[in-house]
Structures are given as structure tokens and as C-alpha cells.
Amino acid sequence: MAPRLLPAARWWLGRVALLPPLLVLAWWTLTVSINYGGNWTALFCAGDRFRVPPELAWENVYQFPASFGYDGQAYHYIAHQPWPWSAMAKWLDAPALRYLRILLPGLAYVAVFGSQPWVDWAYRLIGLGFAILGAWWLGQLALASGRSPNWGLVFYASPAALIFIDRMTVDHVLCALVAGFAWAVIKGRRRLEQLAVALAPFARETGLVLAVAWAADRQEARARLVRLAQLLWPWLGWALLVIALHGFPSSGVRRLPGLSILHALANPSSYSLPAWQGVGLMCLDFLALAAACATIAGVLFYGIKHRGDPVARAALAFALIALVFQKDEAWLHVYNYGRLLSPALVCWIVSCWTQGCRSSIPLLLMTLLDLRVIMQWAPQWIGIWRALG
């Protein structure tokens, strides 16, 4: 099998895998040039209700008016000073939580040896590199299950990847590591498997559940628990340092599992738009939230049924995290819960491929989430249309 897969994989990497990153770079160039006056810091979505750190005054950071911004602004600041004791921490909304997600910002800083003018580009390109890796691994998994390697492009359709393109978030990095973990499990690559487990919590703290899914193997449980302690001690050391400096990150959870979702269904967002546009967005919000609920239910059912598969166990663990440990605000917008559920969706799709099950349901649910994500880009599309028209 391997000799036949290798040429196909090389062809895919050369002809297909690099096309989406080029399109992403073209999109960034277009929207920055037309919508943001050529200011590339706009991609990090900083809001004017938070002050820009004086250390970055030279960057002329673009700030969206009357806005708190989005998560990307925090990781942008961290990428310039990735140590948690730096003065940058006081400008973050939740320094304990943000510094735990150090992988992408830290790599951006290290890649350019801390050269400040190049940190932003390092962040963008390394983030794009993780998307390429995620798509590559998904393509390899598709090949191994008898599908076209083009299925690897599904990675770019995950909500986490789309939201990274729009807001410079870090959640797609965890999705890429999950895809790498799944490929390593299928191919028996123990070192890559363990590397993904070790790096996942650095991408996002919810990556710890990947370690739990990996260790929950009946045949090797004791040996894996011992190895898990060895793999996680670097992250535990980092987490203890961050907590010692900034306190324990608050979960904000105030309700029993699932009640936050019901709260979001009962309190839909309203929009200051013409009637038909507002109603249309509310319908898409409802569809996306319904898709999120169906994703959790579907993953729970599938994961329990296929719990012998480590990738299915990982999907189950990510779904449980989404159900149990999230605050009300996480379910008010697809940009929040879409990122949260992306690792579960990636695991579910991959496990369906490798277990010989149909992947149409998770792909449909991902599409429903993506519809609302893409609608969030509408102001940028309109700005480009008007400028070019």
C-alpha cells in the first residue's frame, strides 16, 4: 500500500495542498488593501475599547470602532512578548488563559528570533503552515481509507480554520495536531502520536483531552499513564508558571451541562439591520446552533459506540468538554462554539473514514456551521465589491 500512496500524496501536496494557502494570502492582501487601508494589523481584530500596549505604538495597530475586538488581538500582543511576566500581560483581557495558549504566538516569536517588525508575518505564515499540515494529514488519512487526497481540503472548511483566516485565532492549531495524531495512530507512528499529545495543550488547554483519549487504552493503560506524565510535564511546568503569575483562569461556568445551549436558544441575538437581513441572520444563527447541538449528540453516540478507536475517543472527549465546561457566552455566536467544536468534528470525520462509516453527517453539520461563519465576512465582501465595482 505505501509505495502506491506515496506518489499520490506527493502529487496532492504539489498540486492541491498549496492552492488554498495561496488563496488565503490573496484574500488577506485584497481585504487589507481595500477595507483596512493597507494596515495588516487589522487581521488581528483589535477593538478600541481596549488600549493598545505602548510597546506596540510603532505598529499603528488598527482598531475597530466601538468594539472589544476578538481573541486574535491578545495572541498578537503575546507573540511580541511571549513570556508571561512581561509588561504586555496587563493589556490582555485574560492573561492566564491567553498565555496558556502559547504555541502559535511563541513559535512566531522564536522563528524570527524576536525581531519585532517580522513577528506579525511569522504569526500569519506559521498559522497558515499549521493549516497546510492539517490538510496534508487529512489527505493522507483519506488516501489510507481509499478516498481521494482532495478530501484533505476539508480541513480548510473547519470553522476553526475559517475563523483563523478572519481573526488570527489559534484553535486551528489544535485541529491540525488532532489530524496529525489521527494519522500517527493509523500509521503506527508512535513518536508523532506522542508529539501531538505533548503539544496539544500548548495550542489550547482543551488539548489535554487528547492526552486523556490517548491514555485511555485498556491494553496499554498503565504504560501510557506513565508515559503521559513524561509527555505533559513541560506543559504542567508552563501552566504552573502562568498560574503563579496571573492566577487560575476562570471558566465562567454558571449552569448545569447543556443549559447554556438552551439559554442561547431562548435568547437569540438581535441585529440592527433591515428586517429581512436581520431575520436571515437569526435563521442562520439558529441553524448553526442546531448544528452544534447535533454535533455534540452525534459525537457522543458515535464515540461511545466506537470507543475502542482512539480517534473516536478523542472526538467524544472534545464533545464532552464543549457540553460541560463552557459559559453562556460561548454559545451566543458561531465564532465561539464553532472553534470549540472543530476538533470534535475533525476527529469524527477521520474516525468515520478509518472505521468504514459514512462521513456525510459530520460534513453536513460542518457545512451548516460554515454558512454562518462565512456570513460574518459579508462586510468585507461588500467593501471589496464596492471598491472594484
C-alpha positions, 0 to 999 in steps of 0.5 A: 500500500505505501509505495502506491500512496506515496506518489499520490500524496506527493502529487496532492501536496504539489498540486492541491495542498498549496492552492488554498494557502495561496488563496488565503494570502490573496484574500488577506492582501485584497481585504487589507488593501481595500477595507483596512487601508493597507494596515495588516494589523487589522487581521488581528481584530483589535477593538478600541475599547481596549488600549493598545500596549505602548510597546506596540505604538510603532505598529499603528495597530488598527482598531475597530470602532466601538468594539472589544475586538476578538481573541486574535488581538491578545495572541498578537500582543503575546507573540511580541512578548511571549513570556508571561511576566512581561509588561504586555500581560496587563493589556490582555483581557485574560492573561492566564488563559491567553498565555496558556495558549502559547504555541502559535504566538511563541513559535512566531516569536522564536522563528524570527528570533524576536525581531519585532517588525517580522513577528506579525508575518511569522504569526500569519505564515506559521498559522497558515503552515499549521493549516497546510499540515492539517490538510496534508494529514487529512489527505493522507488519512483519506488516501489510507481509507481509499478516498481521494487526497482532495478530501484533505481540503476539508480541513480548510472548511473547519470553522476553526480554520475559517475563523483563523483566516478572519481573526488570527485565532489559534484553535486551528492549531489544535485541529491540525495536531488532532489530524496529525495524531489521527494519522500517527495512530493509523500509521503506527507512528508512535513518536508523532502520536506522542508529539501531538499529545505533548503539544496539544495543550500548548495550542489550547488547554482543551488539548489535554483531552487528547492526552486523556483519549490517548491514555485511555487504552485498556491494553496499554493503560498503565504504560501510557499513564506513565508515559503521559506524565513524561509527555505533559510535564513541560506543559504542567511546568508552563501552566504552573508558571502562568498560574503563579503569575496571573492566577487560575483562569476562570471558566465562567461556568454558571449552569448545569451541562447543556443549559447554556445551549438552551439559554442561547436558544431562548435568547437569540441575538438581535441585529440592527439591520433591515428586517429581512437581513436581520431575520436571515441572520437569526435563521442562520444563527439558529441553524448553526446552533442546531448544528452544534447541538447535533454535533455534540449528540452525534459525537457522543453516540458515535464515540461511545459506540466506537470507543475502542478507536482512539480517534473516536475517543478523542472526538467524544472527549472534545464533545464532552468538554464543549457540553460541560465546561463552557459559559453562556457566552460561548454559545451566543455566536458561531465564532465561539462554539464553532472553534470549540467544536472543530476538533470534535468534528475533525476527529469524527470525520477521520474516525468515520473514514478509518472505521468504514462509516459514512462521513456525510453527517459530520460534513453536513453539520460542518457545512451548516456551521460554515454558512454562518461563519462565512456570513460574518465576512459579508462586510468585507465582501461588500467593501471589496465589491464596492471598491472594484465595482 
